Structure formats: structure tokens, C-alpha cells
Amino acid sequence: MNEEILLVGKPNSGKTSLFNQLTGLNQKVGNYAGVTVEIQNGSYKGKKIIDLPGLRSLRSVTPEEKISKDFILSIKEGTGIIFTASGTNLSDDLLLFSELADLELPMILVINFKDELDKNHIKVNVHQIRDLIGCPVLLINSKAGDGLAELKHFIEKQGFKVPYTFCKSLYEEFSDHGVQNNYRQSISDSTLPVNIDTNENDFLKRQKIISSMIRCAVTKEEENEYLKSSKKWDKVLLHPIWGMLIFLSVMYLVFQAVFAFSSIPMDWIDGGMSSLSEGASKYIPEGWFRNLVADAIIPGIGGVVIFIPQIAILFFLLGILEHTGYLSRISYISDAFLRKFGLSGKSIIPLMSSWACAIPAIMSTRVIDDPRERMAVIMASPLMTCSARLPVYTILISVIYPEGGGGFFGTQGLMLLALYLLGVIATLVVAWFISRKSKIPKNPFWSLELPVYRMPNWRNILTNVYLKTKSFVVEAGKVIFAISILLWLLASFSPKSEDFVQKEFSQYTASTLDKNKLTEEAFELEYSYLGYLGKGIEPIIKPLGYDWKIGIALITSFAAREVFVGTISTVYSIGSEEDATIVERLRNEINPENGQPRYNYATAISLLLFYVFALQCMSTLAIVRKETGQWKFALWQFVAFLIMAYVFALLAYQLLK
């Protein structure tokens, strides 16, 4: 399979639908050297079909668009390009086509959405367009497969030929020297300075050429019905008041759906993994291998797959918003506010997604064009209050604020709201700082297209959900699994001999009169490597109001924040993870140094602030590394947030104690 065919086009041009029609089930995802974005490839009649990420311009610098650009600039002999253009947005799509044509690449132009053109009584003279642009032109409907036979015949029989020059006669009319002089060099060499005036000139010339061509080859009886319908909807959806209310309602429904619809399958996964662990404990002979399987391997796998429902649901809903055209409107509505923090409207989805979970949120930053802005959102979004923080927040708030006070608008709810708002403020401040200080090149050519509203392509949406979910499980899952094993090793083994620990436990049970005395499991945890690690960091965390027991909970929480609950249950021998039981036990815990409650107001507030800022989620670190392509960004993020958490927790405890 020597011959390659690249599918190139702007977002929302129906390129992926065409890819699915050509390749059927002969598809796979490829990870190319040096990049972090997956590229779909398949086969047709012995030819390799590569579906490149959506491209807006060869001057774009986003991670996905750079991959497409690099593929195009390194095209080798025998490789052809199928350029997919939206028939309802032909003028804009042909701007990109003209850039590729100036490189004199072997192409065929496929004008998509024939059904929408027919419905709106728009006629496209493909023969006239072919004569103007100098390459074959076909009219198709990628959803239904209309016109696909002609394309297949072209691929099999005719093939791709070069060279040709785009709109040669029109170039001569609108440009003294043509717009392609030194074009390949200007878009290939990223070290060349960006000349905005020159690029604007180039853009205007292309617009004139394409407008002239459209006037000659495209006729319509009346205004595009899709466009008229979109304008009517936009009067409501982009209204400064009603549009904002609808936007907030849609976002509420999306994230409420992520919570509501994912809870049941997540419970199934959690229950299934618990059953597997119990089965392993029952049927595998006693020893270290049984403990490894039951307490490390199965929970480690569970720590990966339990995120699948959230990721799948969020990307399914985002896919619907994108395919219908509303996602672009969301970006438009929120753009003015986010501009104050160095962001654009395209950041709103990843930021708000972080309230559900930072992992799919960071993955969804691929919709952001500007690489500096994308990095700012990746680095800042974990500060948004995700669902994993809620168990910690509710327990600690309940410890310091007893239930029943204040009626419906009680102190507990206000404290929870304050923590959410603090997360939002911290996120925006960090994003603003990174966008101002980052040395990553900023894309000066920010644009926002408002496509017409249309019904979503369900096959494409489901395919995208599958690929995103698979990517997380395969890539981030390896890191999560490895750290789970490491934590188990630290918690299961001790520098002391087993006989020594057993002897100490016997003496402890014989001497203590405490009604809340430790179980054997909790006692062994104290003498494990993890227990010694907790005691080792006690001098560091003592100024925050914490002891070594809280230290163990902090360490295990770096695997996942919600692990705090289970660790506390084990450390204090609660034997249950029911909130009420834990709250009661924490309220009764005494600091032996002063006889005062260990979890007093100062300590609880300090802990809450620590969990607001600290990046205690190895899954998030794994996905940051995957999306940025380098561990240094994930480690910088981890250290910076840890310092922030320590400073704010220290100030809170010292001021409130």
C-alpha cells in the first residue's frame, strides 16, 4: 500500500463523513512521532486514506492544524489530496483551497452537502469551477453517499495529476505578480516574522478571486434557506439577555447530564471492580500475589475505566453542540468576558467542563486555535472545582458547620459556594498570568466561524466519542495504573519485620483503653512505608495544623482526591465510608499535644484550601502530559499548585488558630 490520499478540509465540511464512507470499517488511529493528536487512517482499494484534522489556514499554528500543515508540506510523489468543501459555505472553504492550490499539489475538489444545495435551490456549475481552478471537481452528499461512485471511480481509474495553477486568469486580473510568490517558504519557515499587513493583503486578494469565481459558477433563486433559518435562530441565541440565559441553561443541562447519566454506570464499574477484588481475595491463595491482584491491579484498572462514562457522555454532548452549530455560538457569547483574562470564547467549554472532571476538559482544549491560550487553559483548568473534590468538601464542611443551621440557605451551602467561586477566580487568574508570561507563540489570526445550524451526524459523533475514550484509556491509563501499584507497594510493605509489627499491635491492644482504638489494618498502615512517609512529612505539614495521619491522607490523595475518604476511614478505623460516621469520628478526634479537637475550625479551613489548590489527581497529570507532549509541563503544574496550596493553607491556619 504505497499510495496515500489525504482528506483535507475546514471543520464542519463533512470530511470525516466522507472518510467513513470510503473506508467503512477499515479504520485505525495513528499516533505519529512527535505529536499528541490522533489521526484516523484507513484503506480503500489498496490505497491508504488519511483523515487529517480540520484546517482553517496553512498559517494556523494550533497543534491539530500544524499536523495537517506538516503532512501537506511534506507530501511525496504518489500522494493525492481530496479537498472537502461545504457547499453551503463554499466561499470560505475555497480560501483554504486556494492556499493549497498555490503549492501546486495534486488535488480533487469535492463539494459536499449536495442535498442542502438542492433544498435551497442553489446550483453549482462544477464544469465551470473545474475550468477555473484547473483540477477535477465533484458534487457529493457524504452522509447519504450520493456522488460517491464518481469519486471512487476517480480514485481507482484517473488518479491525481500535477501541476496546475489555481484560477490563473483571475490571478492575472487581481494581482500584478500573483499571490503565490515565495508562498511555500513563508508558510514553512516558522522563524520568519509575521507580517500582518502582507497577510491581510494576501487574504483580500484571495477573497476577490474567489468572489469572482462564485459569481460565475454559483446561482441561487433566493437566499439560502439554511442561512435564513440560522439568522432567525441567532436573533434569539445571540441576544445579549435571552442568549445568555439560554447559554447558561444549556451548560447547566450538559454538566448536570454528565453528573446524572454517569453516576449509574460509574456505580456499576465501581461495584464490578469491588466484586472482582472480592473474588480475587476469595479464590487466589493467600499471600502477596493475592493482595497485589485484589488491592492494586484491579483497583488500578478501576481507577482508569471509572472515568469512561464521564468522558464518553461529555464528548457525546459536545459533539451534538458542535455538529448543530451551537458550539460556535457559545464561544461568541462568552468571548467578551474571557478576553479580560487573555482567553477567548473557545475556552469556555473546557473551563466549564472542569466542573465535572478536568480530564475530559483538558482533552477538549483541542477546540482552541491559539496555542498560548490552549496551554493557559490546560494549566489552569484543574483549579476549577471538579466532582472528586465534593466528598472532601462535604465532610470537612460538615465537621465545622453542624447540620440544620440557617434553613435552606444555610452556612454549609454558602461555604460550598465560596469554594466553587474561589476555584473559578484562581483559574482565571492563573490563565491570565500564563497567557501574559508564556513564551509560546500566539496566533494573531484568531477567527470564529458561525456555521449554519444543521442536524448532527450521529455516526461521526459516536466515532469521535470512541476515539477520545480509547485515547484516554490507552495513554493516560498506563500512568494511572503504574502509580496505583506504587501506592499499594508503599502501603503494603514495612521496613520493620512482620513479627515486630504484630508484637507492637498486641501490646497496643492490651494497653489502650480508647473506645476508638485502631484496627489491625490501620495499625499496620502506620508501620508501612507510607506511614513512615506520613510521619516523615509531619514537620513540614505541622504548621498547617496537620499530623502524620492527615499526612497519609494527603499523600494517597495525590492518586485521586476522593481517596481521602477511604484513607481517613482506614487510618481512624471507622470501618465505613458513610459521611455521617466519618464526620462524627473527625469531630471527636483529639490533638494529644493540647487536648483540643484535632479538626478544629482552623485546621478544617486549612485542609479545604489545600484541596482547592493542590493538583491531587494523577489522571490529570497523565492527561496534561499527553496533551502537551512533555512531562515538564505536568511537573511544573504539579509543583506550582502544591506551593499555592501550601501557602494558602498555612496562612489560613496561622490566622485562624
ABEGO torsion letter per residue (X at the ends): XABBBBBBEBBGAGAAAAAAAAAEABBBBBBBBGBABBBBBBBBGGBBBBBBBBBABAABABAAAAAAAAAAAABBBGBBBBBBBBAAAAAAAAAAAAAAAAAGBBBBBBBBGAAAAAAAGBBBBAAAAAAAAGBBBBBBBAAAGBGAAAAAAAAAAAEBBOBBBBGAAAAAAABAAEAABGAAAAAABAABBBBAAAAAAAAAAAAAAAAAAAAAABBBABBBAAAAAAAAAAAAAABAAAAAAAAAAAAAAAAAAAAAAAAAAAAAAAAAAAAAAAAAAAABBBEAAAAAAAAAAAAAAAAAAAAAAAAAAAAAAAAAAAAAGAAAAAAAAAAAAAAAAGBBAAAAAAAAAAAABAAAAAAAAAABABAAAAAAAAAAAAABBBAAAAAAAAAAAAAABBBGBGEABBAAAAAAAAAAAAAAAAAAAAAAAAAAABABBBBABBBBBBBBBBBBBAAAAAAAAAAAAAAAAAAAAAAAAAAAAAAAAAAABBABBAAAAAAAAAAAAAABABAABBBAAAAAAAABAAAAAAAAAAAAAAAAGBBAAAAAAAAAAAABAAAAAAAAAAAAGAGBABAAAAAAAAAABBBAAAGBBABBAAAAAAAAAAAAABBBBAAAAAAAAAAAGBAAAAAAAAAAAAAAAAAAAAAAAAAAX
